[in-house]
Amino acid sequence: MIPIYQVDAFAHGPFTGNPAAVCVLTDPVTEETMQNIAMENNLSETAFITRGNGEWLIRWFTPAAEVDLCGHATLASAFVVLNILEPQSDVVIFRSRVMGNLTVRKRVDLLELDFPSDTLHETDLPAVIRESFGKAPKECHTGRTDYLLLFDTEDEILSLKPDFRMLAATEARGVIVTAPGKEVDFVSRFFCPGIGIDEDPVTGSAHTTLTPFWSARLGKKSMTARQLSARGGVLECRLAGDRTLIAGRTSLYLEGKILI
């Protein structure tokens, strides 16, 4: 049996934020089994954590593929460790296969991720993305794994209705769309149909791209962001050198056991 928890990350009330499953492994399981569990859970991300020597090993799977980095599932995993498995601790270190050590700290009523910042390069807009959205952004940039498209207004971001099947043909993990916010510093949405998620509710890893992008434009290190999915999410973002600190609230939705 595998203990499983479902946690809403970057939530701002009941049934908001991004739900992630967290599976606590005490015995090895195959990569195929992890992928099948993620497919069975049918959430945007399932994290698998294993206790190591003073740290926790972590891997993330969508219903269709393993990914190199996932913010909201790391935040959910930190909730499980810091509130259930090691409630005496204020900090947890996760070791990932690609992104190295990832630290999460308690910050009053928030949990704060410490992730490597992304580096952006302005580029031409691929034709498949232009056709998918039916309109061109002001700017197009590429980061570590995603495209970032800049638009003028929050209303434009809300009105976007991409052709997901067409967008799945992009070579990137996904596409971030963003604009200045009306009540927060910036807003965004994130589309990644190529890895099995048409629109992600709240994407911590995308804010390692968004935070340096908006910090340069707004001249601010600390910013508040909102992801404009149907569920919605609120993130406190801070640029700290080559690191991005992303804080949010979490809420436990369910816990149980996987019977395999």
ChimeraX commands (.cxc) that place a marker at each C-alpha (Angstrom):
marker #1 position 0.00,0.00,0.00 radius 0.5
marker #1 position 1.15,3.54,-0.80 radius 0.5
marker #1 position -0.04,6.49,1.33 radius 0.5
marker #1 position -1.54,9.21,-0.87 radius 0.5
marker #1 position -2.56,12.78,-0.09 radius 0.5
marker #1 position -4.34,15.30,-2.30 radius 0.5
marker #1 position -3.42,18.89,-1.55 radius 0.5
marker #1 position -4.68,22.13,-3.13 radius 0.5
marker #1 position -1.60,24.31,-3.72 radius 0.5
marker #1 position -1.62,28.10,-4.15 radius 0.5
marker #1 position -5.21,28.04,-2.94 radius 0.5
marker #1 position -7.15,31.12,-1.80 radius 0.5
marker #1 position -10.26,29.33,-0.56 radius 0.5
marker #1 position -12.12,26.01,-0.87 radius 0.5
marker #1 position -11.83,24.30,-4.26 radius 0.5
marker #1 position -9.26,26.78,-5.55 radius 0.5
marker #1 position -5.58,26.44,-6.40 radius 0.5
marker #1 position -4.06,23.44,-8.14 radius 0.5
marker #1 position -4.75,19.97,-6.74 radius 0.5
marker #1 position -1.75,17.64,-6.63 radius 0.5
marker #1 position -1.43,14.07,-5.45 radius 0.5
marker #1 position 1.50,13.21,-3.20 radius 0.5
marker #1 position 2.51,9.53,-2.91 radius 0.5
marker #1 position 4.91,8.61,-0.10 radius 0.5
marker #1 position 7.08,5.68,-1.15 radius 0.5
marker #1 position 8.70,3.39,1.41 radius 0.5
marker #1 position 9.54,0.64,-1.11 radius 0.5
marker #1 position 10.82,1.07,-4.69 radius 0.5
marker #1 position 8.27,1.10,-7.51 radius 0.5
marker #1 position 8.93,1.11,-11.22 radius 0.5
marker #1 position 8.72,4.19,-13.41 radius 0.5
marker #1 position 5.91,2.47,-15.29 radius 0.5
marker #1 position 3.96,2.08,-12.04 radius 0.5
marker #1 position 4.46,5.74,-11.18 radius 0.5
marker #1 position 3.20,6.77,-14.61 radius 0.5
marker #1 position 0.18,4.49,-14.28 radius 0.5
marker #1 position -0.66,5.89,-10.85 radius 0.5
marker #1 position -0.45,9.43,-12.25 radius 0.5
marker #1 position -2.73,8.42,-15.11 radius 0.5
marker #1 position -5.18,6.83,-12.66 radius 0.5
marker #1 position -5.18,9.94,-10.45 radius 0.5
marker #1 position -5.91,12.09,-13.53 radius 0.5
marker #1 position -4.63,15.27,-11.86 radius 0.5
marker #1 position -2.27,17.68,-13.57 radius 0.5
marker #1 position 0.58,16.34,-11.39 radius 0.5
marker #1 position 1.34,13.45,-9.06 radius 0.5
marker #1 position 4.50,13.72,-6.94 radius 0.5
marker #1 position 6.35,10.69,-5.59 radius 0.5
marker #1 position 8.53,11.37,-2.56 radius 0.5
marker #1 position 10.99,9.03,-0.84 radius 0.5
marker #1 position 12.85,9.76,2.38 radius 0.5
marker #1 position 16.61,9.99,1.85 radius 0.5
marker #1 position 19.56,10.96,4.06 radius 0.5
marker #1 position 18.44,14.31,5.45 radius 0.5
marker #1 position 16.41,15.07,2.35 radius 0.5
marker #1 position 13.53,13.76,0.29 radius 0.5
marker #1 position 13.79,12.47,-3.26 radius 0.5
marker #1 position 11.04,13.77,-5.54 radius 0.5
marker #1 position 9.68,12.99,-9.01 radius 0.5
marker #1 position 6.68,14.47,-10.82 radius 0.5
marker #1 position 4.35,12.89,-13.37 radius 0.5
marker #1 position 1.45,14.26,-15.39 radius 0.5
marker #1 position -1.12,11.72,-16.62 radius 0.5
marker #1 position 0.99,11.42,-19.78 radius 0.5
marker #1 position 4.67,12.06,-18.93 radius 0.5
marker #1 position 7.33,12.72,-16.31 radius 0.5
marker #1 position 8.39,16.38,-16.03 radius 0.5
marker #1 position 11.64,17.98,-14.87 radius 0.5
marker #1 position 10.08,20.48,-12.45 radius 0.5
marker #1 position 6.67,21.10,-10.92 radius 0.5
marker #1 position 6.05,23.89,-8.45 radius 0.5
marker #1 position 2.56,23.20,-7.14 radius 0.5
marker #1 position 3.24,19.49,-6.56 radius 0.5
marker #1 position 6.45,20.41,-4.72 radius 0.5
marker #1 position 4.45,22.81,-2.54 radius 0.5
marker #1 position 1.90,20.04,-1.93 radius 0.5
marker #1 position 4.71,17.60,-1.06 radius 0.5
marker #1 position 6.15,20.13,1.39 radius 0.5
marker #1 position 2.76,20.41,3.07 radius 0.5
marker #1 position 2.70,16.64,3.57 radius 0.5
marker #1 position 6.23,16.55,4.98 radius 0.5
marker #1 position 6.06,19.66,7.18 radius 0.5
marker #1 position 2.54,19.11,8.52 radius 0.5
marker #1 position 2.12,15.32,8.63 radius 0.5
marker #1 position 5.40,13.40,8.35 radius 0.5
marker #1 position 7.84,15.82,10.05 radius 0.5
marker #1 position 5.66,18.45,11.79 radius 0.5
marker #1 position 8.57,19.53,13.99 radius 0.5
marker #1 position 10.45,20.82,10.90 radius 0.5
marker #1 position 10.22,24.29,9.35 radius 0.5
marker #1 position 12.14,23.47,6.16 radius 0.5
marker #1 position 12.37,20.52,3.78 radius 0.5
marker #1 position 14.87,19.84,1.00 radius 0.5
marker #1 position 13.77,17.85,-2.03 radius 0.5
marker #1 position 16.35,16.39,-4.38 radius 0.5
marker #1 position 15.18,16.22,-7.98 radius 0.5
marker #1 position 16.81,14.32,-10.81 radius 0.5
marker #1 position 17.23,17.31,-13.15 radius 0.5
marker #1 position 16.84,20.54,-11.15 radius 0.5
marker #1 position 18.97,19.61,-8.13 radius 0.5
marker #1 position 18.01,20.49,-4.56 radius 0.5
marker #1 position 14.75,22.37,-4.04 radius 0.5
marker #1 position 14.05,23.95,-0.65 radius 0.5
marker #1 position 10.63,24.74,0.83 radius 0.5
marker #1 position 10.23,26.78,4.02 radius 0.5
marker #1 position 7.35,27.66,6.28 radius 0.5
marker #1 position 6.66,31.41,6.14 radius 0.5
marker #1 position 3.95,32.27,8.69 radius 0.5
marker #1 position 0.81,30.80,7.06 radius 0.5
marker #1 position 2.51,30.24,3.68 radius 0.5
marker #1 position 4.94,27.72,2.24 radius 0.5
marker #1 position 7.74,29.20,0.12 radius 0.5
marker #1 position 9.50,27.42,-2.74 radius 0.5
marker #1 position 13.13,28.22,-3.54 radius 0.5
marker #1 position 13.65,27.41,-7.24 radius 0.5
marker #1 position 16.28,28.30,-9.86 radius 0.5
marker #1 position 15.18,31.22,-12.03 radius 0.5
marker #1 position 14.67,30.80,-15.74 radius 0.5
marker #1 position 16.53,32.73,-18.44 radius 0.5
marker #1 position 14.51,34.20,-21.31 radius 0.5
marker #1 position 15.37,35.03,-24.91 radius 0.5
marker #1 position 13.11,37.00,-27.23 radius 0.5
marker #1 position 12.26,35.04,-30.37 radius 0.5
marker #1 position 9.93,34.94,-33.35 radius 0.5
marker #1 position 6.45,33.60,-32.71 radius 0.5
marker #1 position 6.10,30.08,-34.14 radius 0.5
marker #1 position 3.35,29.84,-36.75 radius 0.5
marker #1 position 1.62,26.96,-34.95 radius 0.5
marker #1 position 1.23,29.07,-31.80 radius 0.5
marker #1 position -0.06,32.08,-33.75 radius 0.5
marker #1 position -2.62,29.88,-35.50 radius 0.5
marker #1 position -3.63,28.19,-32.26 radius 0.5
marker #1 position -4.38,31.47,-30.49 radius 0.5
marker #1 position -5.75,33.29,-33.50 radius 0.5
marker #1 position -3.91,36.47,-32.54 radius 0.5
marker #1 position -0.35,37.61,-32.06 radius 0.5
marker #1 position 1.10,38.77,-28.72 radius 0.5
marker #1 position 3.20,41.92,-28.25 radius 0.5
marker #1 position 6.29,39.78,-27.59 radius 0.5
marker #1 position 7.34,36.13,-27.68 radius 0.5
marker #1 position 10.11,34.70,-25.51 radius 0.5
marker #1 position 11.53,31.24,-24.88 radius 0.5
marker #1 position 12.75,29.94,-21.55 radius 0.5
marker #1 position 14.05,26.62,-20.25 radius 0.5
marker #1 position 11.00,24.60,-21.27 radius 0.5
marker #1 position 8.22,27.02,-22.28 radius 0.5
marker #1 position 7.23,29.88,-24.54 radius 0.5
marker #1 position 6.13,33.11,-22.86 radius 0.5
marker #1 position 3.72,35.39,-24.72 radius 0.5
marker #1 position 3.16,38.97,-23.54 radius 0.5
marker #1 position -0.24,40.62,-24.07 radius 0.5
marker #1 position -1.50,44.10,-23.18 radius 0.5
marker #1 position -4.32,43.47,-20.73 radius 0.5
marker #1 position -5.76,41.02,-18.21 radius 0.5
marker #1 position -8.98,40.90,-20.27 radius 0.5
marker #1 position -7.03,39.63,-23.27 radius 0.5
marker #1 position -5.60,36.80,-21.16 radius 0.5
marker #1 position -9.09,35.84,-19.96 radius 0.5
marker #1 position -10.49,35.84,-23.50 radius 0.5
marker #1 position -7.88,33.52,-25.06 radius 0.5
marker #1 position -9.29,30.24,-26.38 radius 0.5
marker #1 position -6.43,28.32,-27.97 radius 0.5
marker #1 position -6.85,25.31,-30.21 radius 0.5
marker #1 position -5.36,22.73,-27.85 radius 0.5
marker #1 position -4.86,20.01,-30.45 radius 0.5
marker #1 position -2.90,22.43,-32.61 radius 0.5
marker #1 position -0.98,23.79,-29.63 radius 0.5
marker #1 position 0.10,20.27,-28.68 radius 0.5
marker #1 position 2.31,20.25,-31.76 radius 0.5
marker #1 position 4.74,22.78,-30.23 radius 0.5
marker #1 position 8.11,21.36,-29.21 radius 0.5
marker #1 position 8.03,23.16,-25.85 radius 0.5
marker #1 position 6.54,21.82,-22.62 radius 0.5
marker #1 position 3.89,24.53,-22.76 radius 0.5
marker #1 position 2.93,28.15,-23.42 radius 0.5
marker #1 position 2.65,30.86,-20.76 radius 0.5
marker #1 position 0.48,33.89,-21.56 radius 0.5
marker #1 position 0.78,36.95,-19.36 radius 0.5
marker #1 position -0.19,40.61,-18.95 radius 0.5
marker #1 position -0.21,43.31,-16.26 radius 0.5
marker #1 position -2.85,42.65,-13.61 radius 0.5
marker #1 position -5.67,44.91,-12.50 radius 0.5
marker #1 position -5.35,44.08,-8.78 radius 0.5
marker #1 position -2.01,42.23,-8.76 radius 0.5
marker #1 position 1.33,42.89,-10.42 radius 0.5
marker #1 position 0.80,40.38,-13.22 radius 0.5
marker #1 position -1.59,37.66,-14.35 radius 0.5
marker #1 position -1.05,34.55,-16.43 radius 0.5
marker #1 position -2.46,31.31,-17.82 radius 0.5
marker #1 position -0.52,28.18,-18.76 radius 0.5
marker #1 position -1.35,25.73,-21.55 radius 0.5
marker #1 position 0.49,22.41,-21.97 radius 0.5
marker #1 position -1.61,19.95,-24.00 radius 0.5
marker #1 position 1.55,18.25,-25.29 radius 0.5
marker #1 position 2.07,16.68,-21.84 radius 0.5
marker #1 position -1.58,15.84,-21.25 radius 0.5
marker #1 position -2.89,19.05,-19.62 radius 0.5
marker #1 position -4.87,21.52,-21.73 radius 0.5
marker #1 position -4.75,24.26,-19.09 radius 0.5
marker #1 position -2.96,23.93,-15.76 radius 0.5
marker #1 position -4.87,25.55,-12.85 radius 0.5
marker #1 position -1.81,27.08,-11.14 radius 0.5
marker #1 position 1.80,26.55,-12.25 radius 0.5
marker #1 position 4.60,27.22,-9.79 radius 0.5
marker #1 position 7.36,26.37,-12.26 radius 0.5
marker #1 position 6.01,28.88,-14.80 radius 0.5
marker #1 position 6.60,31.60,-12.22 radius 0.5
marker #1 position 10.34,30.91,-12.32 radius 0.5
marker #1 position 9.97,32.35,-15.82 radius 0.5
marker #1 position 7.37,35.01,-15.04 radius 0.5
marker #1 position 9.11,36.43,-11.97 radius 0.5
marker #1 position 12.38,37.54,-13.64 radius 0.5
marker #1 position 10.41,38.64,-16.70 radius 0.5
marker #1 position 8.14,40.99,-14.72 radius 0.5
marker #1 position 10.82,42.03,-12.25 radius 0.5
marker #1 position 12.82,43.53,-15.12 radius 0.5
marker #1 position 9.77,45.37,-16.45 radius 0.5
marker #1 position 8.29,46.60,-13.19 radius 0.5
marker #1 position 11.56,47.32,-11.39 radius 0.5
marker #1 position 10.38,45.26,-8.40 radius 0.5
marker #1 position 11.83,42.22,-6.66 radius 0.5
marker #1 position 8.65,41.23,-4.78 radius 0.5
marker #1 position 5.36,40.84,-6.64 radius 0.5
marker #1 position 1.91,39.32,-6.28 radius 0.5
marker #1 position 0.59,37.20,-9.14 radius 0.5
marker #1 position -2.68,35.56,-10.05 radius 0.5
marker #1 position -3.18,32.65,-12.45 radius 0.5
marker #1 position -6.49,33.09,-14.24 radius 0.5
marker #1 position -7.64,29.50,-14.65 radius 0.5
marker #1 position -11.16,28.41,-13.72 radius 0.5
marker #1 position -9.96,27.42,-10.22 radius 0.5
marker #1 position -7.55,30.33,-9.93 radius 0.5
marker #1 position -4.49,30.73,-7.75 radius 0.5
marker #1 position -2.53,33.42,-5.92 radius 0.5
marker #1 position 1.28,33.44,-5.66 radius 0.5
marker #1 position 3.72,35.70,-3.82 radius 0.5
marker #1 position 6.88,35.91,-5.95 radius 0.5
marker #1 position 10.31,37.31,-5.13 radius 0.5
marker #1 position 13.44,37.44,-7.26 radius 0.5
marker #1 position 16.56,36.68,-5.19 radius 0.5
marker #1 position 19.62,36.70,-7.41 radius 0.5
marker #1 position 19.43,33.66,-9.65 radius 0.5
marker #1 position 16.68,32.12,-7.51 radius 0.5
marker #1 position 12.93,32.65,-7.53 radius 0.5
marker #1 position 11.00,32.39,-4.26 radius 0.5
marker #1 position 7.33,31.47,-4.73 radius 0.5
marker #1 position 4.98,31.36,-1.75 radius 0.5
marker #1 position 1.38,30.23,-1.47 radius 0.5
marker #1 position -1.24,28.67,0.76 radius 0.5
marker #1 position -2.05,24.97,0.81 radius 0.5
marker #1 position -5.05,22.94,1.91 radius 0.5
marker #1 position -5.36,19.18,2.46 radius 0.5
marker #1 position -8.33,17.78,0.54 radius 0.5
marker #1 position -8.05,14.02,1.12 radius 0.5
marker #1 position -5.77,11.25,2.31 radius 0.5
marker #1 position -5.85,7.51,1.73 radius 0.5
marker #1 position -3.93,4.49,0.48 radius 0.5
marker #1 position -3.27,3.11,-2.97 radius 0.5
marker #1 position -3.96,-0.61,-2.93 radius 0.5
marker #1 position -1.46,-2.15,-5.33 radius 0.5
marker link #1:1,2 radius 0.2
marker link #1:2,3 radius 0.2
marker link #1:3,4 radius 0.2
marker link #1:4,5 radius 0.2
marker link #1:5,6 radius 0.2
marker link #1:6,7 radius 0.2
marker link #1:7,8 radius 0.2
marker link #1:8,9 radius 0.2
marker link #1:9,10 radius 0.2
marker link #1:10,11 radius 0.2
marker link #1:11,12 radius 0.2
marker link #1:12,13 radius 0.2
marker link #1:13,14 radius 0.2
marker link #1:14,15 radius 0.2
marker link #1:15,16 radius 0.2
marker link #1:16,17 radius 0.2
marker link #1:17,18 radius 0.2
marker link #1:18,19 radius 0.2
marker link #1:19,20 radius 0.2
marker link #1:20,21 radius 0.2
marker link #1:21,22 radius 0.2
marker link #1:22,23 radius 0.2
marker link #1:23,24 radius 0.2
marker link #1:24,25 radius 0.2
marker link #1:25,26 radius 0.2
marker link #1:26,27 radius 0.2
marker link #1:27,28 radius 0.2
marker link #1:28,29 radius 0.2
marker link #1:29,30 radius 0.2
marker link #1:30,31 radius 0.2
marker link #1:31,32 radius 0.2
marker link #1:32,33 radius 0.2
marker link #1:33,34 radius 0.2
marker link #1:34,35 radius 0.2
marker link #1:35,36 radius 0.2
marker link #1:36,37 radius 0.2
marker link #1:37,38 radius 0.2
marker link #1:38,39 radius 0.2
marker link #1:39,40 radius 0.2
marker link #1:40,41 radius 0.2
marker link #1:41,42 radius 0.2
marker link #1:42,43 radius 0.2
marker link #1:43,44 radius 0.2
marker link #1:44,45 radius 0.2
marker link #1:45,46 radius 0.2
marker link #1:46,47 radius 0.2
marker link #1:47,48 radius 0.2
marker link #1:48,49 radius 0.2
marker link #1:49,50 radius 0.2
marker link #1:50,51 radius 0.2
marker link #1:51,52 radius 0.2
marker link #1:52,53 radius 0.2
marker link #1:53,54 radius 0.2
marker link #1:54,55 radius 0.2
marker link #1:55,56 radius 0.2
marker link #1:56,57 radius 0.2
marker link #1:57,58 radius 0.2
marker link #1:58,59 radius 0.2
marker link #1:59,60 radius 0.2
marker link #1:60,61 radius 0.2
marker link #1:61,62 radius 0.2
marker link #1:62,63 radius 0.2
marker link #1:63,64 radius 0.2
marker link #1:64,65 radius 0.2
marker link #1:65,66 radius 0.2
marker link #1:66,67 radius 0.2
marker link #1:67,68 radius 0.2
marker link #1:68,69 radius 0.2
marker link #1:69,70 radius 0.2
marker link #1:70,71 radius 0.2
marker link #1:71,72 radius 0.2
marker link #1:72,73 radius 0.2
marker link #1:73,74 radius 0.2
marker link #1:74,75 radius 0.2
marker link #1:75,76 radius 0.2
marker link #1:76,77 radius 0.2
marker link #1:77,78 radius 0.2
marker link #1:78,79 radius 0.2
marker link #1:79,80 radius 0.2
marker link #1:80,81 radius 0.2
marker link #1:81,82 radius 0.2
marker link #1:82,83 radius 0.2
marker link #1:83,84 radius 0.2
marker link #1:84,85 radius 0.2
marker link #1:85,86 radius 0.2
marker link #1:86,87 radius 0.2
marker link #1:87,88 radius 0.2
marker link #1:88,89 radius 0.2
marker link #1:89,90 radius 0.2
marker link #1:90,91 radius 0.2
marker link #1:91,92 radius 0.2
marker link #1:92,93 radius 0.2
marker link #1:93,94 radius 0.2
marker link #1:94,95 radius 0.2
marker link #1:95,96 radius 0.2
marker link #1:96,97 radius 0.2
marker link #1:97,98 radius 0.2
marker link #1:98,99 radius 0.2
marker link #1:99,100 radius 0.2
marker link #1:100,101 radius 0.2
marker link #1:101,102 radius 0.2
marker link #1:102,103 radius 0.2
marker link #1:103,104 radius 0.2
marker link #1:104,105 radius 0.2
marker link #1:105,106 radius 0.2
marker link #1:106,107 radius 0.2
marker link #1:107,108 radius 0.2
marker link #1:108,109 radius 0.2
marker link #1:109,110 radius 0.2
marker link #1:110,111 radius 0.2
marker link #1:111,112 radius 0.2
marker link #1:112,113 radius 0.2
marker link #1:113,114 radius 0.2
marker link #1:114,115 radius 0.2
marker link #1:115,116 radius 0.2
marker link #1:116,117 radius 0.2
marker link #1:117,118 radius 0.2
marker link #1:118,119 radius 0.2
marker link #1:119,120 radius 0.2
marker link #1:120,121 radius 0.2
marker link #1:121,122 radius 0.2
marker link #1:122,123 radius 0.2
marker link #1:123,124 radius 0.2
marker link #1:124,125 radius 0.2
marker link #1:125,126 radius 0.2
marker link #1:126,127 radius 0.2
marker link #1:127,128 radius 0.2
marker link #1:128,129 radius 0.2
marker link #1:129,130 radius 0.2
marker link #1:130,131 radius 0.2
marker link #1:131,132 radius 0.2
marker link #1:132,133 radius 0.2
marker link #1:133,134 radius 0.2
marker link #1:134,135 radius 0.2
marker link #1:135,136 radius 0.2
marker link #1:136,137 radius 0.2
marker link #1:137,138 radius 0.2
marker link #1:138,139 radius 0.2
marker link #1:139,140 radius 0.2
marker link #1:140,141 radius 0.2
marker link #1:141,142 radius 0.2
marker link #1:142,143 radius 0.2
marker link #1:143,144 radius 0.2
marker link #1:144,145 radius 0.2
marker link #1:145,146 radius 0.2
marker link #1:146,147 radius 0.2
marker link #1:147,148 radius 0.2
marker link #1:148,149 radius 0.2
marker link #1:149,150 radius 0.2
marker link #1:150,151 radius 0.2
marker link #1:151,152 radius 0.2
marker link #1:152,153 radius 0.2
marker link #1:153,154 radius 0.2
marker link #1:154,155 radius 0.2
marker link #1:155,156 radius 0.2
marker link #1:156,157 radius 0.2
marker link #1:157,158 radius 0.2
marker link #1:158,159 radius 0.2
marker link #1:159,160 radius 0.2
marker link #1:160,161 radius 0.2
marker link #1:161,162 radius 0.2
marker link #1:162,163 radius 0.2
marker link #1:163,164 radius 0.2
marker link #1:164,165 radius 0.2
marker link #1:165,166 radius 0.2
marker link #1:166,167 radius 0.2
marker link #1:167,168 radius 0.2
marker link #1:168,169 radius 0.2
marker link #1:169,170 radius 0.2
marker link #1:170,171 radius 0.2
marker link #1:171,172 radius 0.2
marker link #1:172,173 radius 0.2
marker link #1:173,174 radius 0.2
marker link #1:174,175 radius 0.2
marker link #1:175,176 radius 0.2
marker link #1:176,177 radius 0.2
marker link #1:177,178 radius 0.2
marker link #1:178,179 radius 0.2
marker link #1:179,180 radius 0.2
marker link #1:180,181 radius 0.2
marker link #1:181,182 radius 0.2
marker link #1:182,183 radius 0.2
marker link #1:183,184 radius 0.2
marker link #1:184,185 radius 0.2
marker link #1:185,186 radius 0.2
marker link #1:186,187 radius 0.2
marker link #1:187,188 radius 0.2
marker link #1:188,189 radius 0.2
marker link #1:189,190 radius 0.2
marker link #1:190,191 radius 0.2
marker link #1:191,192 radius 0.2
marker link #1:192,193 radius 0.2
marker link #1:193,194 radius 0.2
marker link #1:194,195 radius 0.2
marker link #1:195,196 radius 0.2
marker link #1:196,197 radius 0.2
marker link #1:197,198 radius 0.2
marker link #1:198,199 radius 0.2
marker link #1:199,200 radius 0.2
marker link #1:200,201 radius 0.2
marker link #1:201,202 radius 0.2
marker link #1:202,203 radius 0.2
marker link #1:203,204 radius 0.2
marker link #1:204,205 radius 0.2
marker link #1:205,206 radius 0.2
marker link #1:206,207 radius 0.2
marker link #1:207,208 radius 0.2
marker link #1:208,209 radius 0.2
marker link #1:209,210 radius 0.2
marker link #1:210,211 radius 0.2
marker link #1:211,212 radius 0.2
marker link #1:212,213 radius 0.2
marker link #1:213,214 radius 0.2
marker link #1:214,215 radius 0.2
marker link #1:215,216 radius 0.2
marker link #1:216,217 radius 0.2
marker link #1:217,218 radius 0.2
marker link #1:218,219 radius 0.2
marker link #1:219,220 radius 0.2
marker link #1:220,221 radius 0.2
marker link #1:221,222 radius 0.2
marker link #1:222,223 radius 0.2
marker link #1:223,224 radius 0.2
marker link #1:224,225 radius 0.2
marker link #1:225,226 radius 0.2
marker link #1:226,227 radius 0.2
marker link #1:227,228 radius 0.2
marker link #1:228,229 radius 0.2
marker link #1:229,230 radius 0.2
marker link #1:230,231 radius 0.2
marker link #1:231,232 radius 0.2
marker link #1:232,233 radius 0.2
marker link #1:233,234 radius 0.2
marker link #1:234,235 radius 0.2
marker link #1:235,236 radius 0.2
marker link #1:236,237 radius 0.2
marker link #1:237,238 radius 0.2
marker link #1:238,239 radius 0.2
marker link #1:239,240 radius 0.2
marker link #1:240,241 radius 0.2
marker link #1:241,242 radius 0.2
marker link #1:242,243 radius 0.2
marker link #1:243,244 radius 0.2
marker link #1:244,245 radius 0.2
marker link #1:245,246 radius 0.2
marker link #1:246,247 radius 0.2
marker link #1:247,248 radius 0.2
marker link #1:248,249 radius 0.2
marker link #1:249,250 radius 0.2
marker link #1:250,251 radius 0.2
marker link #1:251,252 radius 0.2
marker link #1:252,253 radius 0.2
marker link #1:253,254 radius 0.2
marker link #1:254,255 radius 0.2
marker link #1:255,256 radius 0.2
marker link #1:256,257 radius 0.2
marker link #1:257,258 radius 0.2
marker link #1:258,259 radius 0.2
marker link #1:259,260 radius 0.2
view
